[in-house]
């Protein structure tokens, strides 16, 4: 199997890496301290056309494959996981269902501006009592003539403080488990839409998450994305892709932690020599580098399988599982190599340590992924 990237992918990766080094990484600590959505940088990424990577040219996109998209997100996460997480939401979950299932009027008015970075897109699925267990969803949508009335509450709404439109999952039928779930496109100014409190988080402080409350929210029937019974299937269709890109985000953070650790270990002198000369430190670096390379192979293999149209449930789950755990270990080892300075807010090791936890939960916890992998082994 040829693991080489194409010349076009290599050039693209170099361009993105240069952008990250010049315009993203230098702002990472400042964005973290502000704890706010990075509006100007968000728009800058849109101006460069990156939000449209996955979409056809007719909507302002580049029609890129998943391998290329992963290259992009890995580099973005190397610079700032907060920025990369906002970008992933805009490129995929926030806009995918509108592109796939929305009418042309909605695409013209919302999708195209979103891909230019002029509108912020969000996706709302999780509820206080329904995370991995989507069958427990309680948000209801009831058809009334030419509109639906939505009632319920959501949590962990990414970019909730600034989102212009939100794809919301709601139940259209009672006691139907994963059936009877539909997707609706809501605009922020719809009556009955209330953005709740901002959720204080351990890490990824430049990505704002909020609660969402819907009280007799009137949604035009044209804003039903697809049909009333297939929302779960629409979500399931891109779960593998979400898991693969979460793996790519994990690679970027792990790479940033490894690079920072290598630099510090080369500069920090103890007992008359740089600490990287001691096996206790050099072995940590070697182990993280090895695990990172293995994770990278898993992630890009899963991305390649997706691009080839091959079955990818097991491989995507493995990629996300292993890469996210590697990111956590890389961040932990970074704080150990920095030692007391790993506990100091002025050094980046603490940010890597905090941000890495974010990667464990989205797209399926490690425990859920192990269930999926084990089930695939029985097929």
C-alpha positions as CSV (number, residue, x, y, z in Angstrom):
1,X,0.0,0.0,0.0
2,X,1.3,3.4,-0.9
3,X,1.3,5.7,2.2
4,X,2.8,8.6,0.3
5,X,0.9,11.9,0.1
6,X,0.4,13.4,-3.4
7,X,2.4,16.4,-4.4
8,X,-0.7,18.5,-4.1
9,X,-1.4,17.3,-0.5
10,X,2.2,17.9,0.5
11,X,2.1,21.5,-0.8
12,X,-1.2,22.1,0.9
13,X,0.2,20.8,4.2
14,X,3.1,23.1,3.9
15,X,0.9,26.1,3.2
16,X,-1.3,25.3,6.2
17,X,1.7,24.7,8.4
18,X,3.1,28.1,7.5
19,X,-0.2,29.8,8.2
20,X,-0.5,28.0,11.6
21,X,3.1,29.0,12.6
22,X,2.6,32.6,11.6
23,X,-1.0,33.3,12.6
24,X,-2.4,30.6,14.9
25,X,0.3,29.3,17.2
26,X,1.5,32.8,18.3
27,X,-2.1,33.6,19.5
28,X,-2.8,30.3,21.3
29,X,-2.0,31.5,24.8
30,X,-3.7,34.8,24.3
31,X,-6.9,33.1,23.0
32,X,-6.8,30.7,26.0
33,X,-6.5,33.6,28.5
34,X,-9.3,35.6,26.9
35,X,-11.6,32.5,26.8
36,X,-13.6,34.0,24.0
37,X,-14.6,33.0,20.5
38,X,-11.7,34.3,18.2
39,X,-13.9,36.2,15.8
40,X,-11.1,37.9,13.7
41,X,-9.1,34.7,13.3
42,X,-12.3,32.8,12.5
43,X,-13.0,35.2,9.7
44,X,-9.4,35.0,8.5
45,X,-9.7,31.2,8.1
46,X,-12.9,31.8,6.1
47,X,-11.1,34.3,3.8
48,X,-8.5,31.7,3.0
49,X,-11.3,29.3,1.9
50,X,-10.6,26.6,4.5
51,X,-14.2,26.2,5.7
52,X,-15.1,25.0,2.2
53,X,-12.5,22.2,1.9
54,X,-15.1,19.4,2.0
55,X,-17.7,21.1,-0.2
56,X,-18.1,21.4,-4.0
57,X,-16.8,24.4,-5.9
58,X,-20.4,25.6,-6.6
59,X,-20.7,26.5,-2.9
60,X,-17.3,28.1,-2.7
61,X,-15.5,24.9,-1.7
62,X,-12.5,22.9,-2.8
63,X,-14.0,19.4,-3.0
64,X,-11.0,18.0,-1.1
65,X,-10.8,14.4,0.2
66,X,-10.7,13.4,3.9
67,X,-7.0,12.8,3.9
68,X,-6.5,16.4,2.9
69,X,-9.0,17.6,5.5
70,X,-7.2,15.7,8.2
71,X,-3.9,17.3,7.1
72,X,-5.6,20.6,7.6
73,X,-7.1,19.9,11.0
74,X,-3.9,18.2,12.3
75,X,-1.9,21.4,11.6
76,X,-4.6,23.6,13.0
77,X,-4.7,21.6,16.3
78,X,-0.9,21.8,16.4
79,X,-1.3,25.6,16.7
80,X,-4.4,25.8,18.9
81,X,-6.9,23.1,19.7
82,X,-9.5,25.8,20.5
83,X,-9.2,27.2,17.0
84,X,-9.1,23.8,15.4
85,X,-12.3,22.7,17.3
86,X,-14.1,25.8,16.1
87,X,-12.9,25.1,12.6
88,X,-14.0,21.5,12.6
89,X,-17.5,22.5,13.8
90,X,-17.8,25.0,11.0
91,X,-16.4,22.7,8.3
92,X,-18.3,19.6,9.3
93,X,-21.0,19.2,11.9
94,X,-22.4,22.7,11.7
95,X,-22.7,22.8,7.9
96,X,-22.9,19.2,6.7
97,X,-26.6,18.6,7.2
98,X,-27.5,21.9,5.6
99,X,-25.4,21.1,2.6
100,X,-26.7,17.5,2.3
101,X,-30.4,18.0,3.1
102,X,-31.2,21.7,2.9
103,X,-33.0,23.5,0.0
104,X,-31.2,25.9,-2.3
105,X,-32.6,29.0,-0.6
106,X,-31.1,28.0,2.7
107,X,-27.8,27.0,1.1
108,X,-27.6,30.4,-0.7
109,X,-28.5,32.4,2.4
110,X,-26.7,30.4,5.1
111,X,-24.2,27.8,3.7
112,X,-22.3,30.0,1.3
113,X,-21.7,32.8,3.9
114,X,-20.8,30.2,6.5
115,X,-18.1,28.8,4.2
116,X,-16.7,32.3,3.8
117,X,-16.6,32.7,7.6
118,X,-19.4,35.3,7.6
119,X,-21.8,33.3,9.6
120,X,-21.1,30.9,12.4
121,X,-22.7,27.4,12.3
122,X,-23.4,25.1,15.2
123,X,-24.8,21.6,15.8
124,X,-26.9,20.7,18.9
125,X,-27.4,17.0,19.8
126,X,-26.5,16.4,23.4
127,X,-29.0,16.8,26.2
128,X,-28.4,16.7,30.0
129,X,-29.8,13.1,30.0
130,X,-28.9,12.0,26.5
131,X,-25.3,11.9,25.4
132,X,-24.2,8.7,23.9
133,X,-27.7,7.3,24.5
134,X,-29.5,9.2,21.7
135,X,-32.6,7.1,22.3
136,X,-33.2,9.0,25.5
137,X,-33.6,12.3,23.7
138,X,-36.5,14.3,25.0
139,X,-36.5,17.5,22.8
140,X,-39.8,17.3,20.9
141,X,-40.9,18.6,17.5
142,X,-44.6,18.7,16.7
143,X,-45.9,19.6,13.2
144,X,-48.5,22.3,13.1
145,X,-49.6,23.3,9.6
146,X,-46.7,24.9,7.8
147,X,-44.3,24.9,10.7
148,X,-43.0,22.8,13.7
149,X,-43.0,23.7,17.3
150,X,-39.8,22.6,19.1
151,X,-39.6,22.3,22.9
152,X,-36.7,21.0,25.0
153,X,-33.2,21.7,26.2
154,X,-29.7,21.0,25.0
155,X,-26.3,21.3,26.4
156,X,-22.7,21.6,25.1
157,X,-23.8,23.8,22.2
158,X,-20.5,24.6,20.5
159,X,-20.1,28.3,19.7
160,X,-23.5,29.0,21.3
161,X,-22.6,32.5,22.2
162,X,-22.0,33.5,18.6
163,X,-23.8,30.9,16.4
164,X,-26.0,32.4,13.6
165,X,-27.7,29.1,12.8
166,X,-27.9,25.7,14.6
167,X,-28.8,22.2,13.4
168,X,-30.9,20.7,16.2
169,X,-31.9,17.1,16.7
170,X,-35.4,16.6,18.0
171,X,-37.9,13.7,18.5
172,X,-40.9,13.7,16.3
173,X,-42.5,10.5,17.7
174,X,-42.6,9.2,21.2
175,X,-41.3,5.8,22.4
176,X,-39.5,5.0,19.1
177,X,-35.9,4.8,20.3
178,X,-33.5,5.9,17.6
179,X,-36.4,6.2,15.1
180,X,-38.5,9.3,15.0
181,X,-35.5,11.7,15.4
182,X,-35.3,14.5,13.0
183,X,-32.9,17.4,12.2
184,X,-34.1,21.0,12.0
185,X,-32.3,24.2,11.0
186,X,-32.8,27.0,13.5
187,X,-31.7,30.6,13.1
188,X,-30.6,32.4,16.2
189,X,-33.3,35.1,16.1
190,X,-36.2,32.6,16.0
191,X,-38.7,33.3,18.8
192,X,-38.4,30.6,21.4
193,X,-34.6,30.2,21.0
194,X,-32.7,31.0,24.2
195,X,-29.0,30.6,24.5
196,X,-28.3,29.6,28.1
197,X,-25.3,30.0,30.3
198,X,-21.8,29.6,29.1
199,X,-20.3,26.3,30.4
200,X,-17.0,26.8,32.3
201,X,-14.6,24.1,31.0
202,X,-11.3,22.6,32.0
203,X,-9.7,23.3,28.7
204,X,-10.2,24.5,25.1
205,X,-11.1,27.9,26.5
206,X,-11.2,29.6,23.1
207,X,-14.2,27.4,22.1
208,X,-17.3,28.6,23.9
209,X,-20.0,26.0,24.8
210,X,-23.5,26.9,26.2
211,X,-26.9,25.5,27.0
212,X,-29.7,25.9,24.5
213,X,-33.4,26.2,25.5
214,X,-36.3,25.8,23.0
215,X,-39.8,27.0,24.1
216,X,-42.5,26.8,21.5
217,X,-39.9,27.6,18.9
218,X,-41.6,28.0,15.6
219,X,-39.6,26.5,12.7
220,X,-40.7,26.6,9.1
221,X,-41.4,23.2,7.6
222,X,-38.8,23.9,4.9
223,X,-36.2,23.9,7.7
224,X,-36.8,20.2,8.3
225,X,-33.6,18.6,7.0
226,X,-34.5,15.3,5.4
227,X,-37.5,13.5,6.8
228,X,-39.0,13.1,10.2
229,X,-37.7,9.6,10.9
230,X,-34.1,9.5,9.7
231,X,-32.2,12.0,11.8
232,X,-30.2,9.3,13.5
233,X,-29.3,7.7,10.2
234,X,-28.1,11.1,8.9
235,X,-25.9,11.5,11.9
236,X,-24.7,7.9,11.8
237,X,-23.6,8.5,8.1
238,X,-20.9,10.9,9.2
239,X,-19.9,9.4,12.6
240,X,-17.0,7.6,11.0
241,X,-15.8,10.9,9.5
242,X,-16.2,12.7,12.8
243,X,-14.2,10.1,14.5
244,X,-11.4,10.3,11.9
245,X,-11.1,14.0,12.2
246,X,-11.1,13.9,16.0
247,X,-8.2,11.5,15.5
248,X,-6.5,14.2,13.4
249,X,-7.1,16.8,16.0
250,X,-5.5,14.5,18.5
251,X,-2.4,14.1,16.3
252,X,-2.0,17.9,16.2
253,X,-2.2,18.4,19.9
254,X,0.2,15.4,20.5
255,X,2.6,16.9,18.0
256,X,2.6,20.3,19.7
257,X,3.2,18.7,23.1
258,X,6.1,16.6,21.7
259,X,7.7,19.6,20.0
260,X,7.4,21.8,23.1
261,X,8.9,19.0,25.2
262,X,11.8,18.5,22.8
263,X,12.7,22.2,22.8
264,X,12.5,22.5,26.6
265,X,14.5,19.3,27.2
266,X,17.2,20.7,24.9
267,X,17.3,24.0,26.7
268,X,16.9,23.0,30.4
269,X,20.2,22.2,31.9
270,X,20.6,20.0,35.0
271,X,23.8,18.5,36.5
272,X,25.8,20.1,33.8
273,X,23.9,19.0,30.6
274,X,20.6,19.3,28.8
275,X,18.0,17.1,30.4
276,X,17.3,15.4,27.1
277,X,20.7,13.7,27.5
278,X,19.3,11.7,30.4
279,X,17.5,8.4,29.6
280,X,14.7,9.2,31.9
281,X,13.8,12.1,29.6
282,X,14.9,10.8,26.2
283,X,13.0,7.6,26.7
284,X,9.8,9.6,27.3
285,X,10.3,11.5,24.1
286,X,11.0,8.3,22.2
287,X,7.9,6.6,23.5
288,X,5.6,9.6,22.7
289,X,7.2,9.9,19.2
290,X,6.6,6.2,18.5
291,X,3.0,6.2,19.7
292,X,2.3,9.4,17.8
293,X,3.6,7.8,14.6
294,X,1.5,4.8,15.1
295,X,-1.6,7.0,15.8
296,X,-0.8,8.9,12.6
297,X,-0.8,5.7,10.6
298,X,-4.2,4.7,12.0
299,X,-5.8,8.0,11.4
300,X,-4.6,8.4,7.8
301,X,-5.4,4.8,7.0
302,X,-8.9,5.3,8.2
303,X,-9.1,8.6,6.2
304,X,-7.8,6.8,3.1
305,X,-10.4,4.0,3.5
306,X,-13.2,6.6,3.7
307,X,-11.9,8.2,0.5
308,X,-11.9,4.8,-1.2
309,X,-15.5,4.2,-0.2
310,X,-14.5,1.2,2.0
311,X,-16.2,0.0,5.1
312,X,-14.7,2.0,7.9
313,X,-16.6,1.7,11.2
314,X,-13.9,-0.4,13.0
315,X,-10.9,1.6,11.5
316,X,-12.4,5.0,12.3
317,X,-13.2,3.9,15.9
318,X,-9.7,2.5,16.4
319,X,-8.2,5.7,15.0
320,X,-10.1,8.0,17.3
321,X,-9.6,5.7,20.3
322,X,-5.9,5.3,19.9
323,X,-5.1,8.9,18.8
324,X,-7.0,10.6,21.6
325,X,-5.4,8.4,24.2
326,X,-2.0,9.1,22.7
327,X,-2.7,12.8,22.9
328,X,-3.5,12.5,26.6
329,X,-0.3,10.6,27.2
330,X,1.8,13.0,25.2
331,X,0.3,15.9,27.2
332,X,0.9,14.2,30.5
333,X,4.5,13.4,29.6
334,X,5.0,17.0,28.6
335,X,4.1,18.2,32.0
336,X,6.4,15.7,33.6
337,X,9.3,16.8,31.3
338,X,8.6,20.5,32.1
339,X,8.4,19.3,35.8
340,X,7.5,22.3,38.1
341,X,7.1,24.5,35.0
342,X,4.5,22.1,33.7
343,X,2.4,23.3,36.5
344,X,3.0,27.0,35.6
345,X,0.4,28.8,33.5
346,X,3.2,30.7,31.6
347,X,4.3,27.5,29.9
348,X,2.2,25.6,27.3
349,X,2.5,22.2,28.8
350,X,-0.5,22.9,31.1
351,X,-2.6,23.9,28.1
352,X,-1.8,20.7,26.3
353,X,-2.7,18.8,29.5
354,X,-6.1,20.5,29.9
355,X,-7.0,20.6,26.2
356,X,-6.2,16.9,25.7
357,X,-9.2,15.8,27.9
358,X,-11.6,17.4,25.3
359,X,-10.5,14.8,22.7
360,X,-11.6,11.9,24.9
361,X,-15.4,12.7,24.8
362,X,-16.4,13.9,21.4
363,X,-17.3,11.4,18.7
364,X,-17.6,8.7,21.3
365,X,-15.8,8.0,24.6
366,X,-13.1,5.5,24.7
367,X,-15.4,3.0,26.4
368,X,-18.1,3.4,23.7
369,X,-15.5,3.0,20.9
370,X,-14.2,-0.2,22.5
371,X,-17.8,-1.5,22.4
372,X,-18.0,-0.7,18.7
373,X,-14.7,-2.2,17.9
374,X,-15.5,-5.4,19.7
375,X,-18.8,-5.7,17.9
376,X,-17.1,-5.2,14.6
377,X,-14.7,-8.1,15.4
378,X,-17.7,-10.4,15.6
379,X,-18.8,-9.7,12.1
